[in-house]
Amino acid sequence: MSGTGSTGDGHGRLGSRMSGLAVAVGCVLFLAGFAWAAVVYKPYTVPTESMTPTVHAGDRVLAERVDGGEVRRGDVVVFKDPAWGDMPMVKRVVGIGGDTIACCEKNGRLTVNGKPIEEPYLQTKGLASVNNFTADVPQGQLFLLGDARSGSLDSRVHLDDPGQGSVPRSAVEARVDAIAWPTDGMIGRPQAFAVLPGGVSTPGPLKLQLVAVVAGVVLIFGGSVYGPVAARSARRRRGQERRTPVGAH
């Protein structure tokens, strides 16, 4: 009898240890994922509708803290420049240093160094700008446009400024990776820019961080549930063993 009771106690202790281990690992993953995200990303609230339909006014976005030198064409960035009001703004990079940006070609598209660019993210399909323009982007600068081209106050408004409407790479604070609220998900990299020199940027580690957080939640919940279930199962097993006559099969 004492031997069978010890077996039941052993199952209970094993279940308790496994439960505790799962909860401990889950806490580590959960906290590590959040801490990692807090270091890499910064939340912003989009102030205007200039990036509609990609992001809307009032949307909360998660932007990866990056150096301006890492920015590529097609990126949606958060930047601050005195000529633009010296407040955080969100626009899309369509040109980098050395590029000639022009609009519009015969089909209404923007061109970068003479190459027409398909822009599926635009609010008004098939029309890259309501007014024609040309700009040569100086080295170390970025040319920025909103996705709602009919109402966006962007580089086109500053064409007469030094740099023909561009801003320094150093003005970039972060690159937008996802919309956190409402939960619209990741912001893709436009493939039209991928064929140009430098290509497009790689999304940050947000997905991996979310996996860590979700895995942590699952382990914490699973471990918390498994412990009591395992203990109850062990008690039931001990009760059945006590009721079984000695020598019975």
N, C-alpha and C positions, 0 to 999 in steps of 0.2 A: 504493500500500500504506500509506504513512504517513497518507494522508487517511482511509482506512477505519479504521485503528487509532485515530486521534484521535476519530472518531465513537464508537467503543466506549468510549474513556476518558471522553468527554463524558457518555455515558449513565451510566457508573459514578459519576462525580463528582456528577451531578444526583441519582442515587439516594441517594448518601451525604448530600448536603445536605438532601434531603427527609426522610430518616430522622432526621437530627439535629434538624431543625425540629420534626418530629412528637414526638420524645422531649422536646424542650425545652418545647413547648406543653403536652404531657401532664403534665410535672412541675409546671408553673405551676398548671394546673387542679387537679391532685391536692392539692398543698400548700395552695393557696388555699381549696379546699373544706373541707379539714380545719381550717385556721386559722379560717375563718369560723364553722364549726360549734362550735369550741372557745370562741369569743367569745360566741356566741348561746346555746348550750345547755350544760346541766350534767347529768351522769348521776347518778341516784339508784337506790338499791336499796329496793324497797317492803318495809317491815318486817312487815306483817300481811296477813291474808286479808280485811280489811274492804272492799277494793275488788273482790273477786271478783264476777263473772267477767271484769270489764274488765282488771284486772291482778291477779296473784297474788303471794303472799309470796315474796320472793326474785327477782322479776322486776327486770331492769335497765331503767329508763325514761330517755328523754331529755326533759328539761324545759326549755322556753325561759325564759330569764331575762326576766321582765317586771315592770313596776311594778304594784302592787296595783290601781291605778286602771284598768288595762286589762282586768281580769278581768270576765267575763260569766257569766250563768247557764249551767249545763251544763258549765263548764270543770272539768277535773280538775287540782287544784293541789297544790303542795308548800308547806307553811306551817309556821311554828313559833310557838307561843304558850305563855307560862308556865302558863296555866290548864290546858293540855292536856299538860303534862309538859315543855315547853320542848325538844322534840326534833322533827326534821323528820317531818311526817306527810303522808299523801296522802289527800285526800277530794274529793268533788264539790260544787261550788257549786250550790245549788238556790234560794238567795234572796239578794238584795242589799238595800242600805239602802232602807227605805220599804215593803218587801214584807211581807205577812202570809202565813206558811207554816202550813198546817194539814193534818192527816191524821187519819182518812182519810174520804174521801167514800164514797158508797154502793157504789161499785165497787172500793173499796180503793185509790184513787189519791191521790197527793199533790196538794194544790191550792196555787197561787201567786196571791194576790189573787183567790181564788174560782175561778180557772180550773184545771180538772183537767189534770194533766200525764201524758202517756204516757211511761213510762220503760222502754224495751226493754232497757236495760243491766242491770236488776235481777237479782240472783241468784234471788230468788223472784218469779216472774211474777205480776202481778195484786195484789200486796200491798206497798204502799209503806212500811209500818211495822208492827211487831208491837204497837205501843202508840199510842193516839191522843195528839195534842199540837197545840198552837197556839203560834206565836211571832211577835212583831212585831220585824222586823229594824231596828235603829237605822241612821241615815245613817252611811255610811263603814264599815259592817260587812258581813260575809258569813256566811250560814247554810250549814253544811257537813254533808253526809251521806255515808256509805259506800254502795257498791252492794250489799253484803251486809248488808241492813238488819237481819237477825235477830241478827247478832253484832257489828255495828259500834259502837264507842264514839265517838260523834260529837256534833253539837250537841244532840241530844236528851238526852244525859247531863248537859249543862251548862245546861239550861233555867232552873234557879234562880239561875244566876250573873248578874252584871250583863251586859246585852246579850242576855239570854235565849238563851244558847248560841252566839251569833255571835262571830266574831273580827274584828279590825280588818283592813282591806285591806292595811295596812302589814305584816301578819304573813306575807303571801304572798311566797315566794322565787322561785317559778317555776310555769309552766303546762305540764303534761305533754302532749307532742305525739305520742310514739311509744314503743312497747316495743322496746328494742334487743336484749334477750335474755330469753327466746327471741324470735326475730324474728317477732313477730306483726303488725308494721306500725303504721300510723298509728291514732290514737284519734280517732274522728269527733266532730263537734259535734252534740248532740241537737237535732233539728229542732223538738221540742215547745216549746223555749224561744225559738225564732226569732220567734214571733208576739208575744212580750212586748216592752215598751219596752226599747230597747238591743240587742235581737237577740242573736246568738251571736258569739263571737270568730272571727277568721280564723286558720287554722293558720300557724305560723311558716314560715321559708324552708328547712326541713329537706329537702324534696323537691328543691329547686333545688341545695342543697349536695351531695346524693347524686348528682345528675346530673353535677355538676362533677367529683366524685371518680371516678365510673365512667368518664366521658369521658376523664379523665386517664389512668386505667389502660389503657383501650383504645388511646389514642394512644401511650403508652409501650411497650406490648407490640407494637402494630402497627409502630411506628417501629423498634423493636429487631429485629424479624423482617424488615422490608422492606429494611434496609440490606444485610445479607449476601446476601439473595436478589437484589437489584439488582446487587451487585458480581459475584456468580456468573454472572448473566445476561450482564453486560457482558463477562466473561472468555470465556464460551462464544461470544458473538458475535464477539469478536476472533479466537478460534481458527478459527471457520468462515470468516471473511474471509481469514485467512492461507492456508487450504487452497484457496480459490477461485482458479483460474488467472486471470491478467490478461486482460481482454477477454471473459471468460465471462459469459453471461447466465443 
